[in-house]
Amino acid sequence: MNDKVIGVGVIGCGEIAQLMHLPYLDELPSLRIAALCDISAGVLEKLGAQYGVDALYADYRALLADPSVDAVVICTYDHGEIVQAALAAGKHVLVEKPLAFTPEEARPLVEQAEASGLVAMVGYMKLYDPGYEIGLSKIAAIGKPRAIRVHDFAGRFDRYGALYTQHRASDIPADVMATARAAAGARIDASLGASHAGYRDLYLMLLMLGSHDLAVLRGAFGRDGKVLYAQPVGGDQLLAVLDYPGGVPCTLEIGVAKYEWWDEYLEVHGDKDEVRVTFQNPYWRHASAIVSLKEEADGGESSRTLPGIPDTSFRREWKHFADCVLNGARPRTPLSGGLADLDLAVRIIRAMPPKPA
Ligand SMILES: NC(=O)c1ccc[n+]([C@@H]2O[C@H](COP(=O)([O-])OP(=O)(O)OC[C@H]3O[C@@H](n4cnc5c(N)ncnc54)[C@H](O)[C@@H]3O)[C@@H](O)[C@H]2O)c1
């Protein structure tokens, strides 16, 4: 590490790397872009020129051998094998969600990370959202909730094009990603079991979109939710009911709608008050979650909205990562949380009526 500046290698330079990680790695003083890796030579060349980076790699193993790389951020499709190799190479790791595709793949990574002494975090950026942090303090003030509700119907992902410049790969052979998806699919089917492998797409939806919500829920209430009930709602939506200690029910509704707005919130109902944390479109910068409160005041009802703080969760995630590497802070989103969320995702799917592949 050079003068307390962490050299970061970016593995997988697609959408999320370009929209959120590269700009903050470039901007924050304790981090720098040391190297880039992608299977698209065209994207590598453009980003290398844009960020002034000469160390460009088509193979992540070559990037991991580069001594100027202290840490990596993993933004490919399939993460597990790269996390394993990065930790083995002595690199600190920030891995985008999901940590892996199955709990079976994730468990050894958690053990490896814990034994390594390296910083290893899952990119659950919503846990660094300043609005969510305010919401957590309000939720804690409620005491034991009467009910919890998590609702995520997402919204249109294709509207941010006007906000950011992005280089899309057009030089990757079509079969490369198809092969990667098929290989991950086979591992998922094995993990869900023959009786539930027919839910592969729903499980993937839960990992890609819903893992944020499972993490947000875990951040507020711990990992002790038992699955009481779960059912599919068509091919791209699910309903589940969890039970938290003390008999607190939690309803989970996750699906992919095409709303023009972003539709995602955590709602907690107490005896005398309610808290709702409404998340903004994850691709918007400077747009933290908004906290709405309903409570008793002067013998009547009072509603107020806390507008949040104009910061970006991805930026705060990187500042926390740097604090962990440079100052020994404890990661707030360790790999163990990513494993807990994969475990819960499998338990939700297995609570559904059987559906063989
Ligand atoms: N935190 C969030 O809100 C958020 C948002 C979007 C995506 N993600 C996660 O980030 C990851 C990437 O998503 P994306 O939307 O950027 O996808 P993407 O397809 O736009 O980008 C993936 C990139 O990885 C490259 N790649 C694939 N395999 C590779 C390999 N073996 N070695 C090197 N490069 C490889 C591809 O060429 C592509 O450029 C996914 O795991 C996704 O779940 C997180």
PDBQT file of the ligand as one rigid body, heavy atoms in Angstrom, charges set to zero:
ROOT
HETATM    1  N1  LIG A 401     -25.315  -3.254  -5.494  1.00  0.00    +0.000 N 
HETATM    2  C1  LIG A 401     -26.202  -3.108  -6.480  1.00  0.00    +0.000 C 
HETATM    3  O1  LIG A 401     -27.209  -2.420  -6.347  1.00  0.00    +0.000 OA
HETATM    4  C2  LIG A 401     -25.960  -3.786  -7.797  1.00  0.00    +0.000 A 
HETATM    5  C3  LIG A 401     -26.530  -3.257  -8.955  1.00  0.00    +0.000 A 
HETATM    6  C4  LIG A 401     -26.262  -3.902 -10.160  1.00  0.00    +0.000 A 
HETATM    7  C5  LIG A 401     -25.503  -5.063 -10.194  1.00  0.00    +0.000 A 
HETATM    8  N2  LIG A 401     -24.990  -5.568  -9.034  1.00  0.00    +0.000 N 
HETATM    9  C6  LIG A 401     -24.197  -6.818  -9.054  1.00  0.00    +0.000 C 
HETATM   10  O2  LIG A 401     -22.991  -6.566  -9.744  1.00  0.00    +0.000 OA
HETATM   11  C7  LIG A 401     -22.638  -7.665 -10.573  1.00  0.00    +0.000 C 
HETATM   12  C8  LIG A 401     -22.449  -7.160 -12.000  1.00  0.00    +0.000 C 
HETATM   13  O3  LIG A 401     -23.666  -6.619 -12.458  1.00  0.00    +0.000 OA
HETATM   14  P1  LIG A 401     -23.704  -5.619 -13.702  1.00  0.00    +0.000 P 
HETATM   15  O4  LIG A 401     -25.094  -5.119 -13.772  1.00  0.00    +0.000 OA
HETATM   16  O5  LIG A 401     -22.591  -4.655 -13.621  1.00  0.00    +0.000 OA
HETATM   17  O6  LIG A 401     -23.464  -6.656 -14.902  1.00  0.00    +0.000 OA
HETATM   18  P2  LIG A 401     -22.806  -6.386 -16.327  1.00  0.00    +0.000 P 
HETATM   19  O7  LIG A 401     -23.153  -7.563 -17.153  1.00  0.00    +0.000 OA
HETATM   20  O8  LIG A 401     -23.154  -5.035 -16.823  1.00  0.00    +0.000 OA
HETATM   21  O9  LIG A 401     -21.242  -6.391 -16.018  1.00  0.00    +0.000 OA
HETATM   22  C9  LIG A 401     -20.522  -7.560 -15.758  1.00  0.00    +0.000 C 
HETATM   23  C10 LIG A 401     -19.153  -7.390 -16.411  1.00  0.00    +0.000 C 
HETATM   24  O10 LIG A 401     -18.336  -8.477 -16.014  1.00  0.00    +0.000 OA
HETATM   25  C11 LIG A 401     -17.586  -8.908 -17.148  1.00  0.00    +0.000 C 
HETATM   26  N3  LIG A 401     -17.225 -10.296 -16.885  1.00  0.00    +0.000 N 
HETATM   27  C12 LIG A 401     -18.034 -11.392 -16.883  1.00  0.00    +0.000 A 
HETATM   28  N4  LIG A 401     -17.314 -12.485 -16.551  1.00  0.00    +0.000 NA
HETATM   29  C13 LIG A 401     -16.044 -12.075 -16.320  1.00  0.00    +0.000 A 
HETATM   30  C14 LIG A 401     -14.868 -12.735 -15.923  1.00  0.00    +0.000 A 
HETATM   31  N5  LIG A 401     -14.833 -14.043 -15.685  1.00  0.00    +0.000 N 
HETATM   32  N6  LIG A 401     -13.747 -12.007 -15.792  1.00  0.00    +0.000 NA
HETATM   33  C15 LIG A 401     -13.742 -10.677 -16.027  1.00  0.00    +0.000 A 
HETATM   34  N7  LIG A 401     -14.848  -9.987 -16.396  1.00  0.00    +0.000 NA
HETATM   35  C16 LIG A 401     -15.988 -10.684 -16.537  1.00  0.00    +0.000 A 
HETATM   36  C17 LIG A 401     -18.517  -8.696 -18.329  1.00  0.00    +0.000 C 
HETATM   37  O11 LIG A 401     -17.825  -8.588 -19.536  1.00  0.00    +0.000 OA
HETATM   38  C18 LIG A 401     -19.197  -7.383 -17.935  1.00  0.00    +0.000 C 
HETATM   39  O12 LIG A 401     -18.500  -6.256 -18.432  1.00  0.00    +0.000 OA
HETATM   40  C19 LIG A 401     -23.757  -8.693 -10.417  1.00  0.00    +0.000 C 
HETATM   41  O13 LIG A 401     -23.326  -9.686  -9.532  1.00  0.00    +0.000 OA
HETATM   42  C20 LIG A 401     -24.911  -7.927  -9.812  1.00  0.00    +0.000 C 
HETATM   43  O14 LIG A 401     -25.681  -8.711  -8.916  1.00  0.00    +0.000 OA
HETATM   44  C21 LIG A 401     -25.187  -4.937  -7.847  1.00  0.00    +0.000 A 
ENDROOT
TORSDOF 0
